[in-house]
C-alpha cells in the first residue's frame, strides 16, 4: 500500500535499500530536473564536500548513496537516488533528497512528485508518494524530503522546502564549499545522425577501378596542367612572318 504524504508528514521505512524517484511531466518550456542528496552529520551539516551526491559526483565514497540517472517512463521523466540504509555511516543522521532545475523556476515543472520504493522488490508499488507543490513558484531548488534515523530504523519525512538561489544556495546552507566549475551541469552530448544504408549513398567510381588519391588526377589518367610562370614581354619582340612553307622535291 502506498502512503500518500502531506507536507510535514512522515512514514517509517521497513526496506533496507530505498529508491527515491523524482518524477515530473515533460513538455514545451519545461526545464530538466536533477535529483541530488546531502548526507548530514550530527550538527545538521555535511561533514565534507564528499557528502554531496549530485550530477558531477554521482556516488558517495561509502558506496551507500548513489544516483541512478534519468529515465523516461510512461508517466513522464525521472531522476533517481538510491540508498542502502543499513550501510550508511553511523554519524549520518539525515539524508536530504533534493530537486534542482538549473536556474529555472519550479512553477514551470508540472506534476512534480517524489516516490519511494523498496529497491529489493521488482515492480512493487511505491512505499510512499509526495506531490510537491512549490510555495511561491519562484524556487529553483527544493528539498523534497529527508530520510532520517529514528531509533534503530529509518523514516521518511515529506518537506517541499524551496530555495530561490538554486542548488548552489541550498548546498552552501548545509556547509558545501561551492566551486562554480563543479556546479556546472555537464552538457548533453549531441546525438549522432542516423546511419544511412551504404546502398543509399551514391558512390563515384574511380577512374579505371583504382582508388583515387587525396589529390586525384582527372579521369582517364591525364595529368593536370602545370602553371608556368611568364616573365615580362619584350616590346620589340615580333613573330616572324608566316607564309606558305615549301618542301623541296
C-alpha positions in Angstrom: 0.0 0.0 0.0 1.3 3.4 -0.9 1.3 6.2 1.7 0.1 9.4 0.2 2.2 12.0 2.0 1.3 15.5 3.1 3.9 18.2 3.7 5.4 17.6 7.1 4.1 14.1 7.5 6.4 11.0 8.0 6.3 7.3 7.5 8.6 4.5 8.8 10.7 2.6 6.3 11.0 -1.1 6.6 13.0 -1.5 3.4 16.8 -1.8 3.6 17.5 -0.3 0.2 15.3 2.7 -0.7 15.0 4.1 -4.2 13.8 7.7 -4.2 12.4 8.6 -7.6 11.9 12.2 -8.6 9.3 12.4 -11.4 7.8 15.2 -13.5 5.9 15.7 -16.8 8.0 16.9 -19.7 6.7 19.5 -22.2 7.3 22.7 -24.1 9.3 25.1 -21.9 9.7 22.5 -19.0 13.3 22.6 -17.7 15.4 19.5 -17.0 15.2 18.5 -13.3 18.1 16.9 -11.4 17.9 14.8 -8.2 20.7 15.0 -5.6 21.3 14.1 -1.9 23.1 15.6 1.0 24.3 13.5 3.9 24.2 15.4 7.1 26.1 14.8 10.3 25.1 15.3 14.0 25.3 19.1 13.6 22.8 19.2 10.7 25.6 20.0 8.1 27.7 17.9 5.8 30.9 16.5 7.2 32.8 17.4 4.0 32.1 18.2 0.3 32.1 14.4 -0.3 28.7 14.2 1.4 27.1 15.9 -1.6 25.8 13.4 -4.2 24.8 15.2 -7.4 25.4 15.1 -11.2 29.1 15.8 -11.0 29.7 13.5 -8.0 27.1 10.7 -8.6 28.3 8.3 -5.9 29.2 8.8 -2.2 32.7 7.5 -1.2 31.0 5.0 1.1 29.2 3.5 -1.8 25.9 3.6 0.1 24.2 6.5 -1.6 24.3 7.0 -5.4 22.4 8.4 -8.4 20.9 6.0 -10.9 20.3 8.7 -13.5 17.4 9.8 -15.7 14.8 7.7 -17.4 11.7 8.2 -19.5 8.7 6.3 -18.2 5.0 6.2 -19.2 4.1 8.9 -16.6 7.0 11.3 -17.5 10.7 11.7 -16.8 12.5 10.5 -13.7 15.8 11.0 -11.9 16.7 8.7 -9.0 18.8 8.5 -5.9 19.2 5.1 -4.2 20.3 4.5 -0.6 21.5 1.4 1.3 20.2 2.4 4.7 21.9 -0.2 6.9 25.2 0.7 5.4 25.0 4.4 5.9 27.8 5.6 8.3 26.6 5.9 11.9 27.3 9.6 12.3 25.0 10.4 9.3 21.6 11.2 10.8 19.7 12.6 7.9 19.8 12.4 4.1 18.2 15.3 2.2 16.6 14.4 -1.1 16.8 17.5 -3.4 15.4 18.6 -6.8 17.0 21.4 -8.8 16.1 22.9 -12.2 19.3 24.7 -13.2 18.2 28.2 -12.6 14.6 27.8 -13.9 11.7 28.2 -11.5 9.6 25.2 -10.4 6.4 26.9 -11.4 7.3 25.6 -14.9 7.7 22.0 -13.8 4.3 20.2 -13.9 3.3 17.1 -11.9 6.4 17.1 -9.7 6.4 14.3 -7.1 8.8 12.0 -5.2 8.1 8.3 -4.9 9.9 5.9 -2.5 10.4 2.2 -3.5 11.8 -0.9 -1.9 14.7 -1.5 -4.3 14.7 -5.2 -3.4 11.2 -5.8 -4.8 10.8 -5.7 -8.5 7.6 -4.0 -9.9 6.4 -3.1 -6.4 4.0 -0.3 -5.6 5.7 2.8 -4.1 6.1 2.8 -0.3 5.3 6.5 -0.2 4.3 9.3 -2.6 4.6 13.0 -2.1 3.1 15.5 -4.6 5.4 18.6 -4.4 3.7 22.0 -4.6 6.2 24.9 -4.6 5.0 27.6 -2.2 5.9 30.6 -4.4 6.7 29.1 -7.7 10.0 31.1 -7.8 12.0 28.2 -6.2 14.9 26.9 -8.3 15.8 24.1 -5.8 13.6 22.1 -3.5 14.2 19.8 -0.5 11.6 17.2 -1.5 12.0 15.2 1.7 14.5 13.5 4.0 15.5 10.1 5.2 16.3 10.3 8.9 17.2 7.9 11.7 14.6 7.1 14.4 15.9 4.6 17.0 17.3 1.6 15.2 15.4 2.3 12.0 14.8 5.0 9.4 11.8 7.2 8.4 10.9 9.5 5.5 9.5 13.0 6.0 7.9 15.0 3.2 9.2 18.6 3.2 8.9 20.6 0.0 11.1 23.4 1.2 12.3 25.8 -1.6 15.3 27.9 -2.4 15.3 30.7 -4.9 19.1 30.7 -5.3 19.3 27.2 -6.8 21.3 24.1 -5.9 24.3 26.3 -5.1 22.5 28.3 -2.5 21.0 25.2 -0.9 24.3 23.3 -0.8 26.0 26.3 0.7 23.5 26.5 3.5 24.4 23.0 4.6 28.2 23.5 4.5 29.2 22.7 1.0 32.2 24.7 -0.3 30.8 25.5 -3.7 33.2 25.7 -6.7 31.4 27.3 -9.7 33.1 24.8 -12.1 31.9 21.8 -10.0 28.4 23.1 -10.1 28.2 23.4 -13.9 25.9 20.7 -15.2 27.6 18.7 -17.9 26.2 19.4 -21.4 24.3 16.5 -23.0 26.2 15.1 -26.0 24.7 15.7 -29.4 23.0 12.6 -30.8 24.7 11.0 -33.8 22.8 11.3 -37.1 21.0 8.1 -38.1 23.1 5.8 -40.1 22.4 5.7 -43.8 22.5 2.4 -45.7 25.5 2.1 -47.9 23.4 1.4 -50.9 21.7 4.7 -50.5 24.9 6.7 -50.7 25.9 7.4 -54.3 29.5 6.2 -54.9 31.7 7.8 -57.5 33.7 5.1 -59.2 37.4 6.0 -59.5 39.0 6.0 -63.0 39.7 2.5 -64.3 38.6 1.0 -61.0 41.6 2.2 -59.0 41.1 4.2 -55.8 41.7 8.0 -56.2 44.4 9.5 -54.1 43.6 12.5 -51.9 44.5 15.0 -54.7 43.3 12.9 -57.6 44.3 13.5 -61.2 41.4 13.9 -63.6 39.7 10.8 -65.0 41.4 8.9 -67.8 44.8 9.4 -66.2 45.8 12.7 -67.9 47.9 14.8 -65.7 46.9 18.2 -64.6 48.4 21.1 -66.5 51.2 22.7 -64.6 51.0 26.5 -64.5 54.1 28.2 -66.0 55.4 31.5 -64.7 55.6 34.1 -67.5 58.1 37.0 -67.3 57.7 40.5 -68.8 57.2 40.6 -72.6 59.9 42.4 -74.7 58.0 45.2 -76.6 60.4 44.8 -79.6 59.7 41.1 -80.0 58.0 40.2 -83.2 57.0 36.8 -84.6 58.5 36.0 -88.0 56.0 36.4 -90.8 54.1 33.3 -91.6 53.9 32.3 -95.2 53.5 29.1 -97.2 56.1 26.6 -96.4 57.6 24.6 -99.3 59.5 21.5 -99.0 61.8 20.6 -101.9 61.0 17.7 -104.1 
